[in-house]
């Protein structure tokens, strides 16, 4: 049992679980921010009352949902920036360094 507990502590499994839970929470906050604040504002700028996610290009029988793609891209950029700057601010980039 001691070896298992040492493995959990030294391999960062607990830190990974905490990061997973926090990552899910950050994702929910960012999704809400993008869907509820950014998309409507961009939609208004584009002249659409339905928001950015409903923006599309219709070519004959098909619709290219470029607004939905841009919305997901904005989500990704914001989440990546929050994680990057959060790790820098908390000094977590040193966690995976090998002990000497």
Secondary structure, DSSP 8 states (H G I E B T S, - for coil): -HHHHHHHHHTTHHHHHHHHHHHHHHHHHHHHHIIIIIHHHHHHHHT-TT-GGG--EEETTEEE-HHHHHHHHHHHHHHHHHHHHHHHHHTGGGTTS---
